[in-house]
Amino acid sequence: MTWIAPARLTLVVLAAGLVAGCGQIVNPPGGHPTPAATSPSATRPSPTPSAPPPLATPRWVPAGQVPSLALSQLSDLRPPCRVQLEMYELGNWALVQGLIEAHQRGCQEQVMLDGIESQSKAAAGHLSGAGISVTIARISNSGIDHVKALVLNGGSEALIGGVNWDSGSSDTADADVLLPGDTAASARLTTDWSNTAASFTGGTVSAEALEGPSISQSMLSLIGAAQSKVLALTNCLTSYAVQDALAAAVKRGVAVDVLLNPAGYGAKSAASWLSSHGIEVRYSPANPYLHAKVILSPTEGLGGSANLSYHGLSVNREMDAMVPASLLPAAWAWGEALWGKGTPAG
């Protein structure tokens, strides 16, 4: 299926910092890791092969827990091992060093970064200097590679969501989903690696990990199937198709709550339109900064990198994850806690 045309059309020219869809700007850290010297192969001890670790348990991972989880995942790797990372912003230097150390232990690694962010450019230099294969994505139609995904050992573990690996994203209101056994996510990153100059091709890559236009299709399907309530927590909500779907849900008798970042692009106009169609809208507090892109119903959930905007749903390279049923209680508890801190828009 193709992208669903919005009911209303506005031409907006965005600066590069807004192309991601209401993104925040985080200053890069003051220092960088120094890659450890690589000893000659003749003196380096041969890695001892070990059995792959058991599959992880699915987990809802709030932003503050993402760096420690990812670092633990990297630290636990032993050959034979494979790391695939596709990341919009990479500037957490502990994680950069974790990637380097996993490579030095014998892991095969492929790292794909977006070329816009200064932190990512610096990290690319350090990783490539350590011998890691790094490529910079170039997306057509002025898009960006906005994916935030770590896949280990061909999909034995996949960490997918909205949390960048930069110097400040762990302090935001956002979350990732840890999915075990998602080989399709690995295949998706492999395709992205081999086609760095192209935008997404669309289509569902698995029951959990979604890309491109299928994200918008899944959002509209989730909202359209909701029977009692919907909670959306988002950095911005300028997609008219999503706005219309939420308004249609209200007409069906569904209680719809939307938590918006007041600093996000188009927040005031979106809040005004949504409120006029019976949707309860709250603004998130300034701290923690709402960076999430999550929609929940009692039976389904969706979250990831894609802002609910034109670029997020039709131009950028993005990746979202359907929330497994076992994680919905945790996702709802996280979302309702943030909703409770919001203030009425208006």
N, C-alpha and C positions, 0 to 999 in steps of 0.2 A: 504494500500500500504506500501511497505517496503522502507527503506532508499535507495536512488538512488546512486549506486556506482560511485565514482569519476572517471573521465577520466584518471587521473594520480595518482600515489600512492607514497607517501613518508612516511617512518617510522621515527617518531619523538618522542623522549623521553622527556617529559616535567617535569620540577620541579613542586612541588605542587603549587607554587604560580602562575604557568602559566596554570594549568589544566583548570581553568575557561575560558581560551581563551584570553590571552593578558590582564589580569586584572591588576589594579593598586593596590599598597599597601598603606594603610592609617594607620598611627599610632593611637592606641586607645587613647581615652581621658584620662585625668589625674584622674578624679573622677567618682564616680558612685552614683546613687540615693540611698537613704535609704528608703526602703519600710516603709510606714506608719504603725504604730501598728494597728492591727485589734482588734477592741473592741469586747467584748463578745456578742454573738448573742442575749442575753437577753436584752442588753442595746442598741443594734443597731436599729435605726428606720427602719421599714419595707419599702422597696422601693415602690414608688407609680407607678403602671403600667401606661404606656402612649402609645398612638398610635404610630406606627412606623413613622418616618419622611417621607415626600414625596420623591419620587425618584429624585435623582440628575439629572442634565442635563449633557449629555456627554461632556467631556472636555479634551483637549490636555493640559498636565501639564508639563511644563519644570522643570528640576531638582530642580532649586532654589525654586520652589513653592510647591514641594512635602511634605517637613516636616510640613509646616504650614497647608496644606490641610489635611494631615493625622491626625495631632493633633486636628484640628477642628472637623474632623469626629469622633474621639474618644471622644472628650469632649461633643459632642452633644448626645451621646448615653444615653438612659434611658431604664430601664427594661420594658418589656422583650427585651433583646438584646443579640446578638451573634457576636463574633469577631473570625475570622479565619485569621491567619497571617502565611505565608510561606516566609521566608526571608533568603537570603544568608549571608548578613552582617547586624547585628543589634548592633549598638553602639551609636546611637543618644539617649542620656540619657533623654532628654525631652520626646521623644516618648516612651521610656521604662517606664517612670513615667506615661505617658498618658495611657498606657496599664494597669498599676497597678491601677490607679484611676478608670478606667472604670470597672475593676474587682471588686473593692471595692463598686462601685455603684450597683453591682448585675449582670453585664454582664457575660455570659458564654464565656470563651476564650480557644482557642487552638492555640498554637504557635509552629511552626516547624522551626528549624534552622539547618544550616549546621554545622558539627562538626569541620571544619578546622579552621575557623576564630576565633582569640582570643577574639575579641570584642563580638562575638556571644556567646562564652562560658561564658564570664562574665555576659552578659545580661541574659542568661539562668538561672544562679544562682540567680539573683535578682528576676526574674519573678517567678521561682518555689518557692523561699522563701516567696513570697507574696501570694502563693496559686494558681497560674495560672498553668494550665496543659501545660507542655513544653516537646517536644520530639526532639531528635537529629536524623536527617536523615542519613542513611548510604546507599549509592548508590553503586550498583555493578559495576564491571569493572573499578575500580579506578575513578569513576565519583563523581560529587558533586551535591548537591541540590542548584542550581543556580537561583531558582525562586525568584521573587520579587513581591508578591501579597498580598493585603489586601482585604478581603471580609467581608462585614457586613450584618448581619441579613439574612443569607441564600442566599445572592446575590442581595439584594436591591441596594447595591453599591459595585463595584469591582474596585480597583485601581491596575492596572497591568502595568508592564513596566520593565525598566532597572535600576532604581534608587534604590540603597541600602539604608537602614536606618542606616548608619554609621556616623562617625564624619566628613566625607569630601565629600560625594557624591552629596550633594546639590550644590557644587561648580563646578560640572562637566557639560559638554555638553551632556545631556541625557534628557529623557522624559518618562513620564507614560501616560496612557490613563485611564480616569475615565469613567466606563461603568455602567449605571443603569440597574437593572433587569437581571443580568447575573447569574441565578441560576446554570447554568452548571459549572461556575467557582467555586462556593461553593461545588458542587459535586466532582469536581476534587481535591480540597484541602482536602475534607473528605476522598477520596480514598488515597491520599498521606499520610494522618495521619494514616490510618489503615494499611498501607503497607510501613513503613518507611525504610525497608531494601531492597526494590526493586527499580529497575530503572523504567522509564516510560514504559507504555504499548503501547503508540502511539494512534493515532486517534484524530479526531477533537471533542472537547468537546462542542463547541457551534459555532455560526456564528462569534463570536468575539474572544473568548479565545482559543488559540491553545496550544498543548503540543507536546513534543517529535518529532518524525519523521514527523508529520503533519506540523511542522514549515517549514522544508526544502521543503516539497511538496508545501506549500503555497508560499514560496519565489520563487520557480521555476515557479509556475503558474503565479504569479504576473508579473515576468519579461517576461515570454513567451507571455503574453497577451498584454503587453505594445505596443502601436502603435506610440507614438511620443517621449516620453522622460522617463527616469528613473533617480532618484537621490538616491544614497546609501550613508549613513553616518555610518561609522563603526569603532569600535575599532581595528578590524583586519578582514582580508578577505583571509583566507587560504583554504576555501572550494573550491575545483576544480569544483564541480558541479555548484556552484553559479558563479564562474568565467566564466565557459563555457557558462552559460545561458546569462550572460551580453555580452559576445563576440558575441553570436548568435543574440542578440537584435541589436547590431550595424550593423551586416550584413543585417538585415531587414530594416535598415534605421532609427532606433531609436537612439536618442541622449542620451548617457549614461554618467553621471557624478558620480564620486566616490570620497568622502572625506574620507581619511584614517588618522588614528593616526600614525604618524611616529615612535612613541615609541612602537606601538603594535607589537606583534610577527609576523615576516614574512612580515612586511610592505614594505620593499624595493623590495623584490622579487615579491610580489604581484603587486606593482605599476609598475614595469618593464614589467611584463607579460600583465597586463591590458592595459598599454599605447601602447604596440606593437600591440594590437588588436583594436586600434582605440577608446579607452575609455579615456576620459579626467579625469586625476587623480590629485587631490590636497591633500597636507598635511595640517592637522589642526594645529592651533597654539598650543603652549605648555599650554597656559592658555586661556580659560578653557580647561581642559583635556577632549578629546573626548572619551566618554565611551559609546556612543549610538550604537545601532544595529537596524537601521531603513532603510527601503527601501520604496520609494514612486514612484507612477506613477500618472498621472492626475486623474485616476479613482479608484485607490486602494492604500492602505498603510498597512505596517506591521512593528511592533516594539515590543521589549520586552527584555527578559533576554538573549536570545540565541545569542552568538557570531557566526559569519559566519565562523566556524571552524569545524574540525572533532569532537572534544569533544562537542562543542556547539550544533551540529546538530545530533549527534548519540550516545552519551554516557551520558552526564549530564541530570539531571532532569531540564527542562526549561519550561517557559511559555511566549508566545507572544500573542499579541492582533492584530486583524485586525482593522484598523482605520475606524470608521464609516464615511460615505460620508460627513456628516455635519462637521467633524473635519479636512477634507483634506486641506481646505484653511489655517487653523492655522498650521497644520503640515508642509505644504509647505513653509509658511512664516518663520517658525522656521528653517527649513532645509536650505533654500536659504540664510538666514542671516548667518548661519555657513559656508556655501559654499563660501560666499563672503569674508570671513576672511581667507580662505585657500590660500596656495601658491603652484604654479605648482610643481608637483613631477618630479624629473629628475636631 
